[in-house]
Amino acid sequence: MFCSITTTTNKKQIIDKLSKRLLEEKYSPCIQVTNPIESKYSWEGKIKTTKEYKIDIKTLDSLSDDVVRLIKSIHNYEIPEIIKQSITVKDKDYKEWMLKNTKK
């Protein structure tokens, strides 16, 4: 029923724009942003290191495709990292809050 979608970017303004849209459109009631992390990755045959922001988006499984479309429409990377993980919400009150604040 619930999932968390993670993406990263090197631009704070992308995170800010994405967060605002996700909350305004009720695709997510809760988003966490991790301040710059160091990412190491292979790109075009070279090992790269980049400072990035990481965003974790809690949402409903039924909205995950919409969240992915929104990420891709705003993101500044040619191939953004988009990872989806199923999550279990254990607290009844938090679960109700999430459902109340997410588009159905």
C-alpha positions as CSV (number, residue, x, y, z in Angstrom):
1,M,0.0,0.0,0.0
2,F,2.8,2.4,0.8
3,C,6.2,3.0,-0.7
4,S,9.2,5.3,-0.6
5,I,10.7,6.7,-3.7
6,T,14.3,8.0,-3.6
7,T,16.1,10.2,-6.1
8,T,19.3,12.4,-6.0
9,T,20.4,15.5,-7.7
10,N,23.3,18.0,-7.5
11,K,20.9,21.0,-7.6
12,K,19.1,22.2,-4.4
13,Q,16.6,24.1,-6.5
14,I,15.5,20.9,-8.2
15,I,14.9,19.3,-4.8
16,D,13.0,22.4,-3.7
17,K,10.8,22.5,-6.8
18,L,10.1,18.8,-6.7
19,S,9.3,18.8,-3.0
20,K,6.9,21.7,-3.4
21,R,5.0,20.1,-6.3
22,L,4.8,16.7,-4.6
23,L,3.3,18.3,-1.5
24,E,1.0,20.7,-3.4
25,E,-0.4,17.9,-5.6
26,K,-0.8,15.6,-2.6
27,Y,1.4,12.9,-4.1
28,S,3.2,12.8,-0.8
29,P,2.5,14.0,2.7
30,C,6.1,13.7,3.9
31,I,9.5,14.2,2.2
32,Q,12.9,14.1,3.7
33,V,15.9,15.8,2.1
34,T,19.4,14.7,3.1
35,N,22.0,17.4,2.8
36,P,24.9,16.8,0.4
37,I,26.1,13.3,0.2
38,E,29.0,12.1,-1.8
39,S,28.0,9.8,-4.7
40,K,30.5,7.8,-6.6
41,Y,29.4,6.3,-9.9
42,S,30.4,5.2,-13.4
43,W,29.3,7.5,-16.2
44,E,30.4,7.3,-19.8
45,G,33.3,5.0,-19.0
46,K,34.7,7.2,-16.2
47,I,34.4,7.0,-12.4
48,K,32.8,10.2,-11.1
49,T,32.3,11.8,-7.7
50,T,29.5,14.3,-7.1
51,K,28.0,16.1,-4.1
52,E,24.3,15.4,-4.3
53,Y,21.1,15.9,-2.3
54,K,19.0,12.9,-1.6
55,I,15.2,13.0,-1.4
56,D,13.0,10.3,0.1
57,I,9.3,10.6,-0.9
58,K,6.7,8.6,1.0
59,T,3.6,7.9,-1.1
60,L,1.0,5.3,-1.9
61,D,1.9,2.5,-4.3
62,S,-1.0,3.6,-6.5
63,L,0.7,7.1,-7.0
64,S,4.2,5.8,-7.6
65,D,3.9,6.1,-11.4
66,D,2.7,9.7,-11.1
67,V,5.6,10.5,-8.7
68,V,8.1,9.0,-11.2
69,R,6.6,11.1,-14.1
70,L,6.9,14.2,-12.0
71,I,10.5,13.5,-11.0
72,K,11.4,12.9,-14.7
73,S,9.7,16.2,-15.8
74,I,11.6,18.3,-13.3
75,H,14.9,16.5,-12.9
76,N,18.1,17.9,-14.3
77,Y,19.8,14.5,-15.0
78,E,19.7,12.7,-18.3
79,I,19.1,9.4,-16.3
80,P,18.0,10.2,-12.8
81,E,18.3,7.6,-10.0
82,I,14.7,6.6,-9.1
83,I,14.4,3.8,-6.6
84,K,11.1,2.5,-5.2
85,Q,10.9,0.5,-2.0
86,S,7.8,-1.0,-0.4
87,I,7.4,0.2,3.2
88,T,5.2,-0.9,6.1
89,V,3.7,1.8,8.2
90,K,3.4,0.4,11.7
91,D,1.9,3.3,13.6
92,K,-1.9,3.6,13.1
93,D,-2.0,7.3,13.7
94,Y,0.8,8.0,11.2
95,K,-0.9,5.8,8.7
96,E,-4.1,7.7,9.0
97,W,-2.2,11.0,8.7
98,M,-0.5,9.8,5.5
99,L,-3.8,8.7,4.0
100,K,-5.5,11.9,4.9
101,N,-2.7,14.0,3.3
102,T,-2.3,12.0,0.1
103,K,-4.3,12.1,-3.0
104,K,-6.4,9.0,-3.4
